[in-house]
Amino acid sequence: MIAGTVVAALGVGVGLWATDGDGGTGGPAARASGEAAAPSPSRSYPLSEAPRTIPAVREHTPARGPGWQPEKDHRVVVADASLADEGRLIAGELGLTYAGEKDDERAGDLLLDVKEDKGADPESYTMTVRDGRVTVTGPAEAGVYYGTRTLKQAVDGGGTAPEGEVKDEPAKERRGFMLDIARKHYDADWIKDRIRELGDLKFNELGLHFSDDQAFRIESDSHPEVVSGDHLTKAEVKEIVDLAASRHITVVPEIDSPGHLGAVIAAHPDLQLRNAQGTPTRGAIDISDPEAGEIVDDLLDEYADLFPGSQFHLGADEYQALVVSDPEASYPDLAAAARKAYGSGGTVADLTTGWLNDRAKTVMAHDRTPRAWNDGFFKDTSVEPLKEIEVAYWTGKEIGARQPVEYLRAGREVINYNDEFLYYVLGEPQTFVYPTGERIYEQWTPRVIRGTTPVDAEYDDQILGGSFAVWGDIPSAQTQAQVADGIRLPLAATVQKLWDPDKPELSWTDFKALANRLD
């Protein structure tokens, strides 16, 4: 955590300041005077308070002065052309003039600047409000962008960016939202609206689960036969990826295998897994058939080019050959392939782990970090999942379920998708209920990976972050608009706890009111 004074709660508004003799609150000349503690004998300013933002800033050093509000003649100035996108965005949002690179200083200026700082979190930033001007600096463009999000929220609805200095950085490097677009089709514009929302909240990952039993939702050149009627074109995906990049959000694609491949199997029925009785196994591909790996690798290679981010989700959950009591007896062909590959003691779990490792090598060849669901990692196998594969921990309900601490003790890095708090499953099937922002805000932290009990603090550094997830199990249960409304407060609560897992300063009532105001 950042050390320092945290002044929380209400942001400074114009109405909090003492007025001069004629009832005014001070114009640009007063704001530029530089005499923050006592600008004139007839006016004094209370110490400022931290801006009210989501997520809350982690450190604010108060000062005396009127703060800053945007006015139409104010400029946005950048110290480097690399910040042009951030500068143009905040200028458009606040109705300011984007002036680009300038050497002069004017009253009301907003200056954006990258200042290299070895060892600093690239997402950290400093926002200084002084002498009628605002300066936002960070060690990288991402930090500067987050500083502009703090400023935008501070002045929302006529508010004021308080005098003084904000120093801020996230506790967790992965702050994600995952969307199942396979079982429910979402149009590109809806996804873009969520990206804008995520960016303002300082999320930095958008996961797209676009292949499942029900559908395959993104255009494909290598295997057009697997693509469903309602899908995103590659042009639409590029627009989504580009918009996300402008908000410093990485889009993480997911092609789930070797289970959840029903849409691919529908086009290639000969690759469907069958049990000892010859009965086809829903959604499961026959991993003993080399052609199965070739098709999935074709798709992974193709979409690595479409999604240029650093991550790739490989799924690996709920392979139906491993949810039976005796996989070797139920699937003798898989058992035979396992013995051939790994010796007389080879098991179906070994063969499945080998499949995951092969897919991981495919995406790692594109410099992607692979990720897999926790129930794709099996206990007591002779084949170990590659150490580079991150664990996306979502449940403890699978056969042979292991506690999160087992993965952490093995040195693995974990991303928290806790289905108890972070799973928004359309139609609330099985035991799922729609998560509430209040419960996340008051009871969840990144260390609460499974159920409601946190893991020990010694593993905190191995928990890379977390992700709120929307799943489309009963796609007609909600419209796109209902989904957007239903996840709004949970998303705000999730990012608050990823940015700062400590007990929030605001009550849930006040946090909810703030979220509603900023909406």
C-alpha positions, 0 to 999 in steps of 0.5 A, spaced: 500 500 500 502 507 498 504 510 505 501 517 506 495 521 509 489 518 506 484 523 506 477 520 504 470 521 504 467 527 500 470 531 495 471 539 495 465 543 492 465 550 490 460 551 496 465 549 501 469 555 500 469 562 504 466 567 499 469 574 499 465 581 500 460 580 494 459 573 495 463 571 489 467 564 490 473 567 486 475 567 479 481 565 474 485 570 477 484 568 484 485 561 482 492 563 479 494 567 485 499 561 488 497 564 495 494 557 497 494 558 504 491 565 504 490 568 498 487 575 500 485 578 507 478 577 505 478 570 503 481 563 506 480 556 504 479 550 508 484 544 507 482 540 501 479 533 501 480 527 497 476 527 491 470 522 491 472 517 485 471 510 484 476 506 485 478 511 491 484 514 491 489 511 495 493 518 498 491 525 498 495 531 501 491 536 502 492 544 501 489 550 501 486 553 495 480 553 490 481 547 486 480 547 479 474 546 474 474 546 467 472 552 463 472 552 455 478 556 454 482 552 458 487 547 454 490 540 455 497 540 454 502 534 453 509 534 454 510 528 449 506 526 443 505 519 446 500 522 450 496 525 444 490 520 445 490 521 452 490 528 451 485 529 446 480 524 450 480 528 456 479 534 452 473 532 449 470 529 455 471 536 459 470 541 453 477 543 453 482 545 447 487 540 446 493 544 444 498 538 444 505 540 445 506 547 448 512 550 452 508 556 455 504 556 461 497 559 462 492 559 467 487 553 467 492 548 463 491 541 464 498 538 463 500 531 462 507 528 462 510 522 463 516 522 467 520 515 468 521 512 474 525 506 475 521 501 479 515 505 479 508 501 478 507 503 470 499 504 472 501 509 478 500 517 477 500 523 481 495 529 480 497 536 482 492 541 483 496 548 484 496 555 482 489 554 478 493 549 474 492 541 474 498 536 472 498 529 471 504 525 471 506 518 471 512 513 469 508 510 463 502 512 459 497 508 463 498 511 469 497 518 466 491 515 463 488 513 470 490 520 472 485 523 467 480 518 470 481 521 477 480 528 474 474 526 470 470 523 476 472 529 480 469 534 476 463 530 474 457 534 475 460 541 476 464 538 481 471 541 483 478 537 483 481 539 490 487 543 491 493 538 493 496 532 490 493 525 489 498 519 489 495 513 487 496 506 484 493 499 484 494 494 489 493 488 483 495 488 476 489 484 473 483 488 474 478 484 469 471 483 466 470 477 462 464 476 458 461 470 455 459 472 448 458 464 446 452 463 449 449 470 448 451 474 442 452 481 444 453 486 439 459 490 438 456 497 440 454 494 447 461 491 448 464 498 446 460 501 451 462 497 456 469 498 454 468 506 456 465 504 462 471 499 464 476 504 462 473 510 467 473 505 472 480 503 471 479 496 469 485 493 465 482 487 462 476 485 458 476 477 457 472 474 451 469 467 451 467 466 444 467 459 443 463 454 447 458 448 445 452 453 443 456 457 438 462 460 435 462 468 435 468 471 431 469 470 424 474 465 422 478 465 416 482 458 417 475 454 419 469 458 417 465 452 418 465 453 425 462 460 425 455 461 428 450 465 424 450 471 429 458 473 430 462 479 430 466 480 424 474 481 424 473 488 423 468 489 429 473 485 433 479 490 431 475 496 433 473 493 440 481 491 440 483 498 438 478 502 443 480 497 449 487 499 447 486 506 447 483 505 454 489 501 456 485 495 456 488 488 454 483 484 451 484 476 453 481 471 448 478 465 450 478 458 446 476 453 451 478 446 450 478 440 450 471 441 453 466 446 451 467 445 443 460 443 441 460 449 436 467 446 433 464 439 433 458 440 430 462 442 424 467 436 425 462 430 428 468 425 427 472 429 432 467 428 438 469 424 444 465 417 445 465 413 451 466 405 451 459 404 449 460 409 443 455 414 446 458 421 444 460 426 450 457 433 449 462 438 448 468 434 448 473 433 443 477 426 442 484 428 444 487 422 442 486 424 435 491 428 432 486 432 427 483 435 434 489 438 436 491 441 429 484 444 428 484 448 435 491 450 434 489 453 427 484 457 431 489 459 436 494 461 431 489 465 427 486 469 433 493 470 436 494 475 430 487 478 431 488 479 439 495 483 440 495 483 447 499 479 452 494 474 454 490 468 452 485 464 456 485 456 454 479 454 458 481 447 460 475 446 464 469 441 465 472 436 460 467 430 461 472 424 460 474 426 467 468 427 471 466 420 471 468 415 477 473 411 472 475 415 466 480 409 464 474 404 464 469 409 461 474 412 455 478 406 453 481 409 447 483 415 451 487 411 456 490 407 451 493 413 448 495 416 455 499 409 456 502 410 449 504 417 450 506 416 458 508 409 459 504 404 462 502 408 468 499 414 463 492 416 465 486 420 462 488 426 466 495 425 464 493 425 457 489 431 458 494 435 461 499 434 455 493 437 451 493 443 455 501 444 455 501 443 447 496 448 447 500 453 451 506 452 447 502 454 441 500 461 444 507 462 448 510 461 441 506 468 440 509 471 446 502 470 450 501 468 457 497 462 457 491 462 462 487 456 464 481 454 469 483 451 476 479 445 474 484 444 468 489 442 473 489 435 476 492 432 482 497 426 482 498 426 475 505 424 472 505 430 467 505 437 470 502 443 467 507 448 464 509 453 470 507 458 465 500 457 465 496 462 470 491 459 474 484 462 473 480 460 479 473 460 479 470 454 483 471 448 488 465 444 486 469 439 481 471 432 482 477 432 486 477 439 488 483 442 491 483 449 495 487 455 492 492 454 497 495 448 493 496 452 487 499 457 491 504 453 495 506 450 488 508 457 486 503 458 481 500 465 480 492 465 480 487 470 478 481 470 482 474 469 479 471 466 485 464 464 483 461 465 490 462 473 489 464 474 481 459 470 477 453 473 474 450 467 471 444 469 466 438 466 469 441 464 475 441 456 474 443 451 479 445 454 485 448 461 482 444 468 484 446 474 481 452 477 485 451 484 488 455 490 489 454 491 496 456 483 498 463 484 494 464 491 497 463 489 504 465 481 504 470 480 498 477 481 497 482 478 492 485 473 497 478 470 498 479 466 492 474 460 494 468 461 498 468 466 503 475 465 507 481 468 505 488 465 503 493 467 508 497 474 506 503 470 505 500 469 498 498 476 496 503 477 491 502 470 487 494 473 486 495 477 480 488 480 481 481 478 479 475 478 474 468 479 474 465 474 469 458 474 466 456 467 463 450 466 458 447 459 461 440 462 459 441 467 454 434 469 454 434 471 461 436 478 460 437 483 455 443 486 453 440 493 457 438 489 463 445 485 463 449 492 463 444 495 469 445 489 473 453 489 473 454 496 474 454 496 481 458 489 482 463 492 477 464 498 481 465 494 487 470 489 484 474 494 482 474 498 488 477 492 492 482 490 486 485 497 487 485 497 494 483 491 498 483 494 505 476 496 508 473 502 504 472 509 507 465 510 504 459 506 507 456 502 502 450 507 502 455 512 500 459 508 495 452 506 491 450 514 491 457 516 488 456 510 483 449 513 481 452 520 481 458 518 476 453 513 472 
